[in-house]
Amino acid sequence: MTDNEIQALFVGAALGAQGMTLLHVFWNARDARRDARRAQAAAKHSAGDQYLYSLRLYRIQRRAGVQR
């Protein structure tokens, strides 16, 4: 191998490593955004479930005539 070929090999390996690092950064950011959206949707779902549970409990208490 000539000196130019060896240098091209090392430069290519370095550029490939940088490219993979940038690709992993992109994938991690995308996954973080996706996880944040899922967490927000789960929190909304949980809040809705809690509201419906409290409404159901309120209706049962009103029907039974329970006083606080």
N, CA, C and O of each residue as an XYZ file, in Angstrom:
272
protein
N       0.838     -1.188      0.000
C       0.000      0.000      0.000
C       0.877      1.242      0.000
O       1.910      1.303      0.666
N       0.447      2.198     -0.743
C       1.183      3.459     -0.773
C       0.780      4.314      0.428
O      -0.191      4.031      1.129
N       1.548      5.347      0.629
C       1.240      6.254      1.741
C      -0.126      6.900      1.551
O      -0.863      7.075      2.522
N      -0.476      7.255      0.327
C      -1.781      7.881      0.070
C      -2.929      6.914      0.360
O      -3.960      7.322      0.894
N      -2.762      5.673      0.023
C      -3.804      4.690      0.289
C      -3.985      4.461      1.789
O      -5.110      4.324      2.269
N      -2.888      4.422      2.517
C      -2.964      4.253      3.973
C      -3.645      5.456      4.605
O      -4.480      5.315      5.499
N      -3.276      6.647      4.127
C      -3.898      7.866      4.649
C      -5.393      7.872      4.317
O      -6.204      8.242      5.166
N      -5.766      7.477      3.117
C      -7.175      7.434      2.721
C      -7.935      6.419      3.583
O      -9.089      6.653      3.940
N      -7.302      5.311      3.913
C      -7.930      4.315      4.773
C      -8.236      4.897      6.149
O      -9.343      4.729      6.660
N      -7.266      5.576      6.752
C      -7.481      6.167      8.078
C      -8.508      7.292      8.039
O      -9.336      7.408      8.943
N      -8.459      8.114      7.005
C      -9.440      9.200      6.882
C     -10.834      8.617      6.695
O     -11.797      9.105      7.286
N     -10.944      7.580      5.882
C     -12.246      6.940      5.675
C     -12.786      6.329      6.955
O     -13.977      6.441      7.247
N     -11.913      5.680      7.725
C     -12.349      5.096      8.992
C     -12.790      6.187      9.968
O     -13.785      6.024     10.674
N     -12.056      7.292     10.010
C     -12.417      8.390     10.911
C     -13.751      9.020     10.496
O     -14.593      9.313     11.345
N     -13.936      9.224      9.203
C     -15.203      9.796      8.729
C     -16.370      8.839      8.983
O     -17.472      9.275      9.314
N     -16.130      7.561      8.830
C     -17.174      6.580      9.114
C     -17.552      6.576     10.582
O     -18.732      6.478     10.920
N     -16.566      6.682     11.456
C     -16.842      6.720     12.898
C     -17.623      7.979     13.265
O     -18.554      7.921     14.068
N     -17.250      9.109     12.683
C     -17.985     10.354     12.951
C     -19.407     10.262     12.429
O     -20.351     10.706     13.084
N     -19.552      9.686     11.249
C     -20.890      9.533     10.679
C     -21.783      8.664     11.546
O     -22.954      8.985     11.749
N     -21.246      7.576     12.056
C     -22.037      6.704     12.929
C     -22.379      7.403     14.243
O     -23.474      7.220     14.776
N     -21.449      8.203     14.768
C     -21.727      8.954     15.998
C     -22.872      9.930     15.774
O     -23.776     10.026     16.604
N     -22.844     10.651     14.664
C     -23.930     11.592     14.361
C     -25.253     10.865     14.157
O     -26.305     11.351     14.572
N     -25.199      9.717     13.529
C     -26.414      8.937     13.322
C     -26.988      8.466     14.655
O     -28.204      8.488     14.842
N     -26.135      8.043     15.580
C     -26.616      7.636     16.900
C     -27.195      8.816     17.671
O     -28.186      8.660     18.384
N     -26.593      9.989     17.538
C     -27.139     11.193     18.185
C     -28.538     11.472     17.653
O     -29.452     11.760     18.426
N     -28.706     11.388     16.348
C     -30.013     11.609     15.726
C     -31.034     10.589     16.219
O     -32.151     10.951     16.589
N     -30.648      9.316     16.222
C     -31.576      8.279     16.678
C     -31.954      8.455     18.138
O     -33.118      8.271     18.496
N     -30.996      8.807     18.992
C     -31.293      9.013     20.413
C     -32.228     10.200     20.626
O     -33.127     10.139     21.464
N     -32.021     11.277     19.874
C     -32.902     12.442     19.991
C     -34.317     12.090     19.537
O     -35.297     12.502     20.159
N     -34.415     11.334     18.460
C     -35.729     10.924     17.966
C     -36.427     10.027     18.988
O     -37.621     10.188     19.240
N     -35.703      9.100     19.566
C     -36.282      8.223     20.587
C     -36.707      9.010     21.822
O     -37.740      8.712     22.422
N     -35.922     10.010     22.205
C     -36.270     10.836     23.369
C     -37.562     11.613     23.110
O     -38.420     11.708     23.988
N     -37.697     12.165     21.908
C     -38.940     12.881     21.574
C     -40.127     11.931     21.581
O     -41.199     12.274     22.081
N     -39.941     10.754     21.033
C     -41.019      9.765     20.993
C     -41.404      9.330     22.406
O     -42.590      9.200     22.710
N     -40.431      9.107     23.258
C     -40.712      8.719     24.645
C     -41.418      9.834     25.404
O     -42.302      9.572     26.219
N     -41.028     11.076     25.135
C     -41.681     12.207     25.803
C     -43.143     12.305     25.388
O     -44.010     12.572     26.220
N     -43.422     12.090     24.107
C     -44.818     12.118     23.650
C     -45.627     10.983     24.274
O     -46.782     11.178     24.653
N     -45.025      9.804     24.381
C     -45.723      8.676     25.004
C     -45.991      8.947     26.475
O     -47.068      8.627     26.977
N     -45.018      9.536     27.176
C     -45.203      9.851     28.596
C     -46.301     10.889     28.784
O     -47.100     10.793     29.715
N     -46.340     11.876     27.905
C     -47.375     12.908     27.996
C     -48.755     12.298     27.733
O     -49.721     12.628     28.421
N     -48.846     11.419     26.750
C     -50.124     10.763     26.454
C     -50.549      9.877     27.622
O     -51.731      9.824     27.959
N     -49.600      9.184     28.240
C     -49.924      8.337     29.391
C     -50.400      9.181     30.563
O     -51.319      8.783     31.279
N     -49.788     10.343     30.767
C     -50.210     11.225     31.862
C     -51.632     11.739     31.618
O     -52.436     11.804     32.548
N     -51.940     12.103     30.378
C     -53.296     12.554     30.050
C     -54.299     11.426     30.250
O     -55.391     11.638     30.777
N     -53.920     10.234     29.827
C     -54.801      9.078     29.980
C     -55.054      8.793     31.462
O     -56.181      8.508     31.865
N     -54.008      8.874     32.255
C     -54.132      8.645     33.690
C     -55.022      9.701     34.334
O     -55.844      9.381     35.192
N     -54.862     10.953     33.927
C     -55.695     12.023     34.478
C     -57.157     11.809     34.096
O     -58.055     12.044     34.904
N     -57.389     11.369     32.883
C     -58.760     11.084     32.456
C     -59.357      9.934     33.242
O     -60.515      9.995     33.656
N     -58.575      8.885     33.449
C     -59.055      7.754     34.243
C     -59.379      8.179     35.671
O     -60.382      7.752     36.243
N     -58.522      9.022     36.242
C     -58.751      9.481     37.606
C     -60.030     10.317     37.683
O     -60.799     10.195     38.637
N     -60.253     11.163     36.679
C     -61.478     11.977     36.657
C     -62.709     11.086     36.553
O     -63.685     11.283     37.276
N     -62.661     10.104     35.652
C     -63.818      9.230     35.485
C     -64.077      8.399     36.743
O     -65.230      8.160     37.102
N     -63.014      7.960     37.410
C     -63.173      7.216     38.657
C     -63.825      8.094     39.718
O     -64.740      7.653     40.414
N     -63.356      9.346     39.845
C     -63.933     10.228     40.862
C     -65.380     10.568     40.525
O     -66.206     10.706     41.427
N     -65.699     10.704     39.237
C     -67.083     10.970     38.832
C     -67.973      9.768     39.162
O     -69.092      9.934     39.649
N     -67.479      8.575     38.897
C     -68.239      7.363     39.214
C     -68.457      7.256     40.722
O     -69.557      6.930     41.169
N     -67.420      7.528     41.502
C     -67.546      7.482     42.955
C     -68.557      8.528     43.444
O     -69.361      8.250     44.334
N     -68.512      9.718     42.863
C     -69.452     10.779     43.229
C     -70.892     10.340     42.950
O     -71.781     10.555     43.774
N     -71.116      9.727     41.794
C     -72.466      9.284     41.445
C     -72.952      8.182     42.392
O     -74.115      8.169     42.794
N     -72.061      7.267     42.740
C     -72.439      6.200     43.667
C     -72.777      6.780     45.036
O     -73.754      6.369     45.663
N     -71.974      7.731     45.497
C     -72.235      8.348     46.797
C     -73.549      9.124     46.779
O     -74.307      9.086     47.749
N     -73.817      9.820     45.690
C     -75.076     10.589     45.594
C     -76.280      9.659     45.569
O     -77.315      9.953     46.167
N     -76.137      8.532     44.869
C     -77.232      7.560     44.784
C     -77.484      6.927     46.150
O     -78.634      6.694     46.524
N     -76.424      6.649     46.888
C     -76.549      6.000     48.190
C     -76.892      6.994     49.297
O     -77.272      6.593     50.397
N     -76.759      8.283     49.009
C     -77.069      9.287     50.022
C     -75.975      9.423     51.073
O     -76.259      9.782     52.216
N     -74.760      9.148     50.711
C     -73.637      9.242     51.662
C     -73.285     10.711     51.848
O     -73.142     11.464     50.885
N     -73.147     11.100     53.118
C     -72.741     12.474     53.436
C     -71.305     12.472     53.922
O     -70.891     11.561     54.638
N     -70.558     13.461     53.547
C     -69.175     13.588     53.999
C     -69.102     14.384     55.255
O     -68.014     14.598     55.788
